């Protein structure tokens, strides 16, 4: 939330459990991209310290457990702090969720609006 509140009003996630083509399934790619910008983000080559030990994401690696994607995708199974994010929309089949970012930085929005 520390970073998201400066750049987004909403977070959309494709979250179907056990599907390698969801945001959870490709989250190690997000970690790898982040590691190219912030070296040291991953401690293993190819960000092997991200992901899950099982296909249903019930047993995840420690770095994944701290990630925004994992924590929001595990909603409603894992409680989220509504002072940071509120569920705005959840599809009937549970594959896609949209969360509204709370306490969006007004200063950052003004700065972004004024190129």
Secondary structure, 3 states (H helix, E strand, C coil): CCCHHHHCCEEEEECCCCCCCCCCCCHHHHHHHHHHHCCCCCCCHHHCCCCECCCCCCCECHHHHCCHHHHHHCCCCCCCCCCCEEEEEECCCCCEEEEEECCCCHHHHHHHHCC
